[in-house]
Amino acid sequence: MAISISVNTDFGVTANYWNIGAYQEDFKNGGAEVTIYGYATEAARQAGSQPLSAAKVTLTGQDYIPDATRAQVYSIIKQRPEFQGCTDL
């Protein structure tokens, strides 16, 4: 599961393939932090390449779903302004 959106990186290469690399949930305070990594292509990720970019997304309030599935987390991320217009892969 991943999403596609073109984002320019500091390396001058566009990251087009984004997937969740880490998810840390805070049950006590009711929130989660997601790290999503950007690669040039899906093939680059599957070849073991390092990500070109990383974004942290904090889920709180209505965005936080305890024990969320990966699909639910992607759904929430896709609603964020920086990921508007992305497509599922």
Biopython code that builds the backbone (N, CA, C, O; Angstrom):
import numpy as np
from Bio.PDB.StructureBuilder import StructureBuilder

atoms = [
    (1, "MET", "N", (0.853, -1.164, 0.000)),
    (1, "MET", "CA", (0.000, 0.000, 0.000)),
    (1, "MET", "C", (0.904, 1.233, 0.000)),
    (1, "MET", "O", (1.896, 1.288, 0.726)),
    (2, "ALA", "N", (0.551, 2.209, -0.815)),
    (2, "ALA", "CA", (1.319, 3.444, -0.918)),
    (2, "ALA", "C", (0.454, 4.484, -1.616)),
    (2, "ALA", "O", (-0.660, 4.196, -2.053)),
    (3, "ILE", "N", (0.991, 5.703, -1.712)),
    (3, "ILE", "CA", (0.304, 6.764, -2.441)),
    (3, "ILE", "C", (1.278, 7.408, -3.407)),
    (3, "ILE", "O", (2.493, 7.337, -3.225)),
    (4, "SER", "N", (0.734, 8.035, -4.431)),
    (4, "SER", "CA", (1.540, 8.712, -5.430)),
    (4, "SER", "C", (1.201, 10.194, -5.446)),
    (4, "SER", "O", (0.042, 10.583, -5.589)),
    (5, "ILE", "N", (2.234, 11.011, -5.295)),
    (5, "ILE", "CA", (2.130, 12.451, -5.448)),
    (5, "ILE", "C", (3.537, 12.954, -5.717)),
    (5, "ILE", "O", (4.492, 12.489, -5.094)),
    (6, "SER", "N", (3.676, 13.896, -6.637)),
    (6, "SER", "CA", (4.989, 14.429, -6.993)),
    (6, "SER", "C", (5.367, 15.555, -6.047)),
    (6, "SER", "O", (4.654, 16.552, -5.930)),
    (7, "VAL", "N", (6.510, 15.383, -5.368)),
    (7, "VAL", "CA", (7.009, 16.382, -4.432)),
    (7, "VAL", "C", (8.484, 16.616, -4.745)),
    (7, "VAL", "O", (9.273, 15.672, -4.770)),
    (8, "ASN", "N", (8.853, 17.867, -4.984)),
    (8, "ASN", "CA", (10.256, 18.193, -5.211)),
    (8, "ASN", "C", (11.034, 18.008, -3.921)),
    (8, "ASN", "O", (10.553, 18.365, -2.846)),
    (9, "THR", "N", (12.240, 17.449, -4.021)),
    (9, "THR", "CA", (13.071, 17.199, -2.848)),
    (9, "THR", "C", (14.294, 18.109, -2.862)),
    (9, "THR", "O", (14.565, 18.786, -3.854)),
    (10, "ASP", "N", (15.027, 18.117, -1.758)),
    (10, "ASP", "CA", (16.256, 18.910, -1.647)),
    (10, "ASP", "C", (17.341, 18.409, -2.587)),
    (10, "ASP", "O", (18.324, 19.112, -2.820)),
    (11, "PHE", "N", (17.183, 17.217, -3.127)),
    (11, "PHE", "CA", (18.188, 16.636, -4.020)),
    (11, "PHE", "C", (17.937, 16.980, -5.488)),
    (11, "PHE", "O", (18.701, 16.560, -6.356)),
    (12, "GLY", "N", (16.886, 17.730, -5.772)),
    (12, "GLY", "CA", (16.567, 18.076, -7.150)),
    (12, "GLY", "C", (15.897, 16.947, -7.906)),
    (12, "GLY", "O", (15.775, 16.996, -9.130)),
    (13, "VAL", "N", (15.466, 15.935, -7.182)),
    (13, "VAL", "CA", (14.777, 14.786, -7.766)),
    (13, "VAL", "C", (13.381, 14.746, -7.162)),
    (13, "VAL", "O", (13.213, 14.967, -5.963)),
    (14, "THR", "N", (12.398, 14.470, -7.976)),
    (14, "THR", "CA", (11.024, 14.417, -7.505)),
    (14, "THR", "C", (10.726, 13.066, -6.861)),
    (14, "THR", "O", (11.024, 12.016, -7.430)),
    (15, "ALA", "N", (10.140, 13.107, -5.679)),
    (15, "ALA", "CA", (9.661, 11.889, -5.018)),
    (15, "ALA", "C", (8.213, 11.686, -5.440)),
    (15, "ALA", "O", (7.366, 12.552, -5.220)),
    (16, "ASN", "N", (7.934, 10.546, -6.043)),
    (16, "ASN", "CA", (6.597, 10.249, -6.558)),
    (16, "ASN", "C", (5.882, 9.132, -5.812)),
    (16, "ASN", "O", (4.658, 9.020, -5.879)),
    (17, "TYR", "N", (6.642, 8.306, -5.104)),
    (17, "TYR", "CA", (6.103, 7.118, -4.436)),
    (17, "TYR", "C", (6.293, 7.297, -2.932)),
    (17, "TYR", "O", (7.420, 7.451, -2.463)),
    (18, "TRP", "N", (5.202, 7.276, -2.180)),
    (18, "TRP", "CA", (5.255, 7.527, -0.737)),
    (18, "TRP", "C", (4.629, 6.356, 0.012)),
    (18, "TRP", "O", (3.545, 5.886, -0.334)),
    (19, "ASN", "N", (5.336, 5.894, 1.048)),
    (19, "ASN", "CA", (4.756, 4.828, 1.864)),
    (19, "ASN", "C", (5.056, 5.086, 3.338)),
    (19, "ASN", "O", (6.022, 5.764, 3.690)),
    (20, "ILE", "N", (4.202, 4.526, 4.181)),
    (20, "ILE", "CA", (4.368, 4.664, 5.624)),
    (20, "ILE", "C", (5.559, 3.814, 6.043)),
    (20, "ILE", "O", (5.618, 2.616, 5.769)),
    (21, "GLY", "N", (6.502, 4.460, 6.712)),
    (21, "GLY", "CA", (7.686, 3.756, 7.177)),
    (21, "GLY", "C", (7.675, 3.514, 8.673)),
    (21, "GLY", "O", (8.319, 2.587, 9.165)),
    (22, "ALA", "N", (6.933, 4.356, 9.403)),
    (22, "ALA", "CA", (6.880, 4.201, 10.862)),
    (22, "ALA", "C", (5.560, 4.761, 11.379)),
    (22, "ALA", "O", (4.991, 5.694, 10.814)),
    (23, "TYR", "N", (5.096, 4.163, 12.466)),
    (23, "TYR", "CA", (3.852, 4.588, 13.107)),
    (23, "TYR", "C", (4.033, 4.391, 14.598)),
    (23, "TYR", "O", (4.275, 3.277, 15.063)),
    (24, "GLN", "N", (3.915, 5.465, 15.336)),
    (24, "GLN", "CA", (4.060, 5.384, 16.792)),
    (24, "GLN", "C", (2.811, 5.949, 17.437)),
    (24, "GLN", "O", (2.433, 7.097, 17.206)),
    (25, "GLU", "N", (2.179, 5.118, 18.250)),
    (25, "GLU", "CA", (0.911, 5.502, 18.859)),
    (25, "GLU", "C", (1.105, 5.838, 20.338)),
    (25, "GLU", "O", (1.834, 5.154, 21.056)),
    (26, "ASP", "N", (0.439, 6.902, 20.773)),
    (26, "ASP", "CA", (0.479, 7.340, 22.167)),
    (26, "ASP", "C", (-0.913, 7.113, 22.749)),
    (26, "ASP", "O", (-1.785, 7.976, 22.641)),
    (27, "PHE", "N", (-1.118, 5.954, 23.363)),
    (27, "PHE", "CA", (-2.427, 5.612, 23.901)),
    (27, "PHE", "C", (-2.821, 6.520, 25.054)),
    (27, "PHE", "O", (-3.990, 6.876, 25.200)),
    (28, "LYS", "N", (-1.847, 6.894, 25.873)),
    (28, "LYS", "CA", (-2.130, 7.707, 27.053)),
    (28, "LYS", "C", (-2.697, 9.073, 26.680)),
    (28, "LYS", "O", (-3.682, 9.526, 27.264)),
    (29, "ASN", "N", (-2.067, 9.726, 25.701)),
    (29, "ASN", "CA", (-2.497, 11.071, 25.327)),
    (29, "ASN", "C", (-3.409, 11.100, 24.103)),
    (29, "ASN", "O", (-3.898, 12.162, 23.718)),
    (30, "GLY", "N", (-3.637, 9.948, 23.494)),
    (30, "GLY", "CA", (-4.560, 9.874, 22.363)),
    (30, "GLY", "C", (-4.053, 10.521, 21.099)),
    (30, "GLY", "O", (-4.613, 11.513, 20.632)),
    (31, "GLY", "N", (-2.997, 9.965, 20.544)),
    (31, "GLY", "CA", (-2.459, 10.498, 19.299)),
    (31, "GLY", "C", (-1.476, 9.525, 18.679)),
    (31, "GLY", "O", (-1.160, 8.486, 19.259)),
    (32, "ALA", "N", (-1.000, 9.868, 17.507)),
    (32, "ALA", "CA", (-0.018, 9.032, 16.827)),
    (32, "ALA", "C", (0.849, 9.909, 15.938)),
    (32, "ALA", "O", (0.433, 10.977, 15.488)),
    (33, "GLU", "N", (2.070, 9.429, 15.696)),
    (33, "GLU", "CA", (2.970, 10.099, 14.770)),
    (33, "GLU", "C", (3.330, 9.121, 13.665)),
    (33, "GLU", "O", (3.738, 7.989, 13.925)),
    (34, "VAL", "N", (3.173, 9.572, 12.439)),
    (34, "VAL", "CA", (3.428, 8.740, 11.273)),
    (34, "VAL", "C", (4.608, 9.338, 10.513)),
    (34, "VAL", "O", (4.680, 10.549, 10.306)),
    (35, "THR", "N", (5.526, 8.475, 10.103)),
    (35, "THR", "CA", (6.598, 8.902, 9.211)),
    (35, "THR", "C", (6.320, 8.287, 7.860)),
    (35, "THR", "O", (6.180, 7.070, 7.734)),
    (36, "ILE", "N", (6.240, 9.139, 6.843)),
    (36, "ILE", "CA", (5.981, 8.674, 5.485)),
    (36, "ILE", "C", (7.194, 9.036, 4.633)),
    (36, "ILE", "O", (7.653, 10.179, 4.635)),
    (37, "TYR", "N", (7.704, 8.046, 3.907)),
    (37, "TYR", "CA", (8.922, 8.212, 3.119)),
    (37, "TYR", "C", (8.594, 8.353, 1.642)),
    (37, "TYR", "O", (7.693, 7.694, 1.122)),
    (38, "GLY", "N", (9.352, 9.234, 0.970)),
    (38, "GLY", "CA", (9.166, 9.471, -0.452)),
    (38, "GLY", "C", (10.339, 8.946, -1.271)),
    (38, "GLY", "O", (11.497, 9.212, -0.951)),
    (39, "TYR", "N", (10.038, 8.215, -2.304)),
    (39, "TYR", "CA", (11.029, 7.643, -3.221)),
    (39, "TYR", "C", (10.741, 8.145, -4.632)),
    (39, "TYR", "O", (9.628, 8.584, -4.922)),
    (40, "ALA", "N", (11.730, 8.082, -5.497)),
    (40, "ALA", "CA", (11.522, 8.488, -6.889)),
    (40, "ALA", "C", (10.455, 7.607, -7.534)),
    (40, "ALA", "O", (9.561, 8.098, -8.224)),
    (41, "THR", "N", (10.560, 6.317, -7.301)),
    (41, "THR", "CA", (9.637, 5.348, -7.898)),
    (41, "THR", "C", (9.423, 4.172, -6.948)),
    (41, "THR", "O", (10.162, 3.998, -5.979)),
    (42, "GLU", "N", (8.411, 3.378, -7.237)),
    (42, "GLU", "CA", (8.185, 2.157, -6.474)),
    (42, "GLU", "C", (9.353, 1.198, -6.648)),
    (42, "GLU", "O", (9.754, 0.520, -5.703)),
    (43, "ALA", "N", (9.899, 1.144, -7.863)),
    (43, "ALA", "CA", (11.036, 0.267, -8.126)),
    (43, "ALA", "C", (12.235, 0.649, -7.266)),
    (43, "ALA", "O", (12.955, -0.228, -6.787)),
    (44, "ALA", "N", (12.458, 1.936, -7.065)),
    (44, "ALA", "CA", (13.569, 2.390, -6.225)),
    (44, "ALA", "C", (13.375, 1.912, -4.786)),
    (44, "ALA", "O", (14.326, 1.468, -4.142)),
    (45, "ARG", "N", (12.162, 2.001, -4.293)),
    (45, "ARG", "CA", (11.889, 1.528, -2.929)),
    (45, "ARG", "C", (12.105, 0.029, -2.815)),
    (45, "ARG", "O", (12.732, -0.447, -1.869)),
    (46, "GLN", "N", (11.582, -0.714, -3.786)),
    (46, "GLN", "CA", (11.693, -2.170, -3.734)),
    (46, "GLN", "C", (13.133, -2.639, -3.926)),
    (46, "GLN", "O", (13.486, -3.746, -3.519)),
    (47, "ALA", "N", (13.968, -1.800, -4.548)),
    (47, "ALA", "CA", (15.378, -2.138, -4.738)),
    (47, "ALA", "C", (16.196, -1.852, -3.481)),
    (47, "ALA", "O", (17.395, -2.130, -3.442)),
    (48, "GLY", "N", (15.548, -1.293, -2.450)),
    (48, "GLY", "CA", (16.245, -1.015, -1.205)),
    (48, "GLY", "C", (16.914, 0.346, -1.157)),
    (48, "GLY", "O", (17.730, 0.600, -0.272)),
    (49, "SER", "N", (16.583, 1.223, -2.092)),
    (49, "SER", "CA", (17.139, 2.575, -2.092)),
    (49, "SER", "C", (16.689, 3.339, -0.863)),
    (49, "SER", "O", (15.643, 3.047, -0.282)),
    (50, "GLN", "N", (17.489, 4.320, -0.474)),
    (50, "GLN", "CA", (17.118, 5.189, 0.631)),
    (50, "GLN", "C", (16.064, 6.179, 0.152)),
    (50, "GLN", "O", (16.066, 6.548, -1.023)),
    (51, "PRO", "N", (15.168, 6.616, 1.024)),
    (51, "PRO", "CA", (14.162, 7.603, 0.617)),
    (51, "PRO", "C", (14.814, 8.946, 0.292)),
    (51, "PRO", "O", (15.845, 9.309, 0.858)),
    (52, "LEU", "N", (14.194, 9.664, -0.623)),
    (52, "LEU", "CA", (14.638, 11.008, -0.985)),
    (52, "LEU", "C", (14.136, 12.039, 0.007)),
    (52, "LEU", "O", (14.734, 13.102, 0.172)),
    (53, "SER", "N", (13.034, 11.715, 0.665)),
    (53, "SER", "CA", (12.398, 12.658, 1.569)),
    (53, "SER", "C", (11.602, 11.895, 2.621)),
    (53, "SER", "O", (11.252, 10.728, 2.440)),
    (54, "ALA", "N", (11.328, 12.582, 3.716)),
    (54, "ALA", "CA", (10.488, 12.011, 4.766)),
    (54, "ALA", "C", (9.597, 13.113, 5.304)),
    (54, "ALA", "O", (10.008, 14.270, 5.384)),
    (55, "ALA", "N", (8.383, 12.755, 5.669)),
    (55, "ALA", "CA", (7.445, 13.710, 6.261)),
    (55, "ALA", "C", (6.875, 13.092, 7.530)),
    (55, "ALA", "O", (6.595, 11.894, 7.579)),
    (56, "LYS", "N", (6.707, 13.912, 8.540)),
    (56, "LYS", "CA", (6.067, 13.480, 9.788)),
    (56, "LYS", "C", (4.645, 14.014, 9.785)),
    (56, "LYS", "O", (4.411, 15.181, 9.471)),
    (57, "VAL", "N", (3.722, 13.174, 10.128)),
    (57, "VAL", "CA", (2.317, 13.550, 10.221)),
    (57, "VAL", "C", (1.846, 13.186, 11.627)),
    (57, "VAL", "O", (1.955, 12.033, 12.045)),
    (58, "THR", "N", (1.327, 14.166, 12.349)),
    (58, "THR", "CA", (0.818, 13.932, 13.697)),
    (58, "THR", "C", (-0.696, 13.784, 13.631)),
    (58, "THR", "O", (-1.390, 14.630, 13.068)),
    (59, "LEU", "N", (-1.193, 12.717, 14.205)),
    (59, "LEU", "CA", (-2.631, 12.455, 14.223)),
    (59, "LEU", "C", (-3.148, 12.703, 15.635)),
    (59, "LEU", "O", (-2.747, 12.026, 16.582)),
    (60, "THR", "N", (-4.030, 13.669, 15.763)),
    (60, "THR", "CA", (-4.658, 13.987, 17.045)),
    (60, "THR", "C", (-6.126, 14.304, 16.805)),
    (60, "THR", "O", (-6.571, 14.419, 15.663)),
    (61, "GLY", "N", (-6.854, 14.439, 17.873)),
    (61, "GLY", "CA", (-8.273, 14.804, 17.757)),
    (61, "GLY", "C", (-9.030, 13.837, 16.877)),
    (61, "GLY", "O", (-8.923, 12.621, 17.037)),
    (62, "GLN", "N", (-9.805, 14.385, 15.939)),
    (62, "GLN", "CA", (-10.613, 13.548, 15.047)),
    (62, "GLN", "C", (-9.760, 12.702, 14.105)),
    (62, "GLN", "O", (-10.222, 11.674, 13.611)),
    (63, "ASP", "N", (-8.520, 13.124, 13.852)),
    (63, "ASP", "CA", (-7.635, 12.359, 12.971)),
    (63, "ASP", "C", (-7.075, 11.113, 13.631)),
    (63, "ASP", "O", (-6.573, 10.222, 12.946)),
    (64, "TYR", "N", (-7.153, 11.039, 14.945)),
    (64, "TYR", "CA", (-6.587, 9.894, 15.661)),
    (64, "TYR", "C", (-7.629, 8.799, 15.825)),
    (64, "TYR", "O", (-8.721, 9.029, 16.345)),
    (65, "ILE", "N", (-7.273, 7.610, 15.372)),
    (65, "ILE", "CA", (-8.113, 6.424, 15.530)),
    (65, "ILE", "C", (-7.274, 5.389, 16.275)),
    (65, "ILE", "O", (-6.288, 4.895, 15.728)),
    (66, "PRO", "N", (-7.642, 5.051, 17.511)),
    (66, "PRO", "CA", (-6.858, 4.043, 18.241)),
    (66, "PRO", "C", (-6.765, 2.738, 17.448)),
    (66, "PRO", "O", (-7.755, 2.270, 16.888)),
    (67, "ASP", "N", (-5.577, 2.166, 17.409)),
    (67, "ASP", "CA", (-5.330, 0.900, 16.702)),
    (67, "ASP", "C", (-5.730, 0.963, 15.230)),
    (67, "ASP", "O", (-6.266, -0.001, 14.683)),
    (68, "ALA", "N", (-5.467, 2.100, 14.597)),
    (68, "ALA", "CA", (-5.829, 2.295, 13.191)),
    (68, "ALA", "C", (-5.113, 1.286, 12.296)),
    (68, "ALA", "O", (-3.972, 0.904, 12.556)),
    (69, "THR", "N", (-5.792, 0.872, 11.257)),
    (69, "THR", "CA", (-5.165, 0.021, 10.250)),
    (69, "THR", "C", (-4.325, 0.907, 9.335)),
    (69, "THR", "O", (-4.484, 2.128, 9.314)),
    (70, "ARG", "N", (-3.444, 0.283, 8.592)),
    (70, "ARG", "CA", (-2.622, 1.041, 7.641)),
    (70, "ARG", "C", (-3.519, 1.767, 6.627)),
    (70, "ARG", "O", (-3.253, 2.918, 6.281)),
    (71, "ALA", "N", (-4.562, 1.112, 6.160)),
    (71, "ALA", "CA", (-5.485, 1.741, 5.203)),
    (71, "ALA", "C", (-6.133, 2.984, 5.810)),
    (71, "ALA", "O", (-6.281, 3.995, 5.124)),
    (72, "GLN", "N", (-6.521, 2.924, 7.086)),
    (72, "GLN", "CA", (-7.110, 4.091, 7.743)),
    (72, "GLN", "C", (-6.108, 5.232, 7.854)),
    (72, "GLN", "O", (-6.464, 6.396, 7.668)),
    (73, "VAL", "N", (-4.855, 4.902, 8.156)),
    (73, "VAL", "CA", (-3.830, 5.940, 8.273)),
    (73, "VAL", "C", (-3.596, 6.598, 6.914)),
    (73, "VAL", "O", (-3.492, 7.823, 6.838)),
    (74, "TYR", "N", (-3.512, 5.818, 5.851)),
    (74, "TYR", "CA", (-3.360, 6.400, 4.514)),
    (74, "TYR", "C", (-4.549, 7.312, 4.190)),
    (74, "TYR", "O", (-4.365, 8.393, 3.631)),
    (75, "SER", "N", (-5.739, 6.888, 4.530)),
    (75, "SER", "CA", (-6.933, 7.691, 4.271)),
    (75, "SER", "C", (-6.845, 9.046, 4.963)),
    (75, "SER", "O", (-7.209, 10.067, 4.379)),
    (76, "ILE", "N", (-6.367, 9.061, 6.196)),
    (76, "ILE", "CA", (-6.216, 10.312, 6.940)),
    (76, "ILE", "C", (-5.130, 11.176, 6.310)),
    (76, "ILE", "O", (-5.317, 12.381, 6.138)),
    (77, "ILE", "N", (-4.003, 10.572, 5.966)),
    (77, "ILE", "CA", (-2.896, 11.321, 5.361)),
    (77, "ILE", "C", (-3.342, 11.986, 4.057)),
    (77, "ILE", "O", (-2.982, 13.132, 3.788)),
    (78, "LYS", "N", (-4.117, 11.275, 3.258)),
    (78, "LYS", "CA", (-4.562, 11.811, 1.964)),
    (78, "LYS", "C", (-5.441, 13.050, 2.114)),
    (78, "LYS", "O", (-5.620, 13.791, 1.148)),
    (79, "GLN", "N", (-5.987, 13.289, 3.295)),
    (79, "GLN", "CA", (-6.817, 14.466, 3.524)),
    (79, "GLN", "C", (-5.994, 15.689, 3.915)),
    (79, "GLN", "O", (-6.516, 16.804, 3.933)),
    (80, "ARG", "N", (-4.719, 15.494, 4.227)),
    (80, "ARG", "CA", (-3.846, 16.599, 4.619)),
    (80, "ARG", "C", (-3.540, 17.482, 3.414)),
    (80, "ARG", "O", (-3.402, 16.980, 2.298)),
    (81, "PRO", "N", (-3.432, 18.791, 3.630)),
    (81, "PRO", "CA", (-3.166, 19.703, 2.505)),
    (81, "PRO", "C", (-1.939, 19.317, 1.682)),
    (81, "PRO", "O", (-1.966, 19.420, 0.456)),
    (82, "GLU", "N", (-0.866, 18.875, 2.334)),
    (82, "GLU", "CA", (0.356, 18.551, 1.599)),
    (82, "GLU", "C", (0.248, 17.287, 0.760)),
    (82, "GLU", "O", (1.112, 17.026, -0.077)),
    (83, "PHE", "N", (-0.804, 16.496, 0.972)),
    (83, "PHE", "CA", (-1.010, 15.287, 0.191)),
    (83, "PHE", "C", (-2.310, 15.333, -0.624)),
    (83, "PHE", "O", (-2.719, 14.316, -1.184)),
    (84, "GLN", "N", (-2.952, 16.484, -0.695)),
    (84, "GLN", "CA", (-4.169, 16.629, -1.500)),
    (84, "GLN", "C", (-3.876, 16.300, -2.950)),
    (84, "GLN", "O", (-2.866, 16.743, -3.495)),
    (85, "GLY", "N", (-4.732, 15.541, -3.571)),
    (85, "GLY", "CA", (-4.579, 15.190, -4.966)),
    (85, "GLY", "C", (-3.762, 13.939, -5.211)),
    (85, "GLY", "O", (-3.555, 13.563, -6.364)),
    (86, "CYS", "N", (-3.290, 13.281, -4.158)),
    (86, "CYS", "CA", (-2.512, 12.063, -4.340)),
    (86, "CYS", "C", (-3.444, 10.921, -4.759)),
    (86, "CYS", "O", (-4.662, 11.003, -4.599)),
    (87, "THR", "N", (-2.853, 9.877, -5.288)),
    (87, "THR", "CA", (-3.620, 8.711, -5.712)),
    (87, "THR", "C", (-3.095, 7.467, -5.007)),
    (87, "THR", "O", (-1.927, 7.407, -4.621)),
    (88, "ASP", "N", (-3.958, 6.482, -4.843)),
    (88, "ASP", "CA", (-3.570, 5.210, -4.236)),
    (88, "ASP", "C", (-2.763, 4.385, -5.220)),
    (88, "ASP", "O", (-2.991, 4.424, -6.429)),
    (89, "LEU", "N", (-1.826, 3.649, -4.683)),
    (89, "LEU", "CA", (-1.052, 2.696, -5.505)),
    (89, "LEU", "C", (-1.286, 1.302, -4.992)),
    (89, "LEU", "O", (-0.735, 0.344, -5.534)),
]
sb = StructureBuilder()
sb.init_structure("model")
sb.init_model(0)
sb.init_chain("A")
sb.init_seg("    ")
for serial, (resi, resn, name, xyz) in enumerate(atoms, 1):
    if name == "N":
        sb.init_residue(resn, " ", resi, " ")
    sb.init_atom(name, np.array(xyz, "f"), 0.0, 1.0, " ", f" {name:<3s}", serial, name[0])
structure = sb.get_structure()
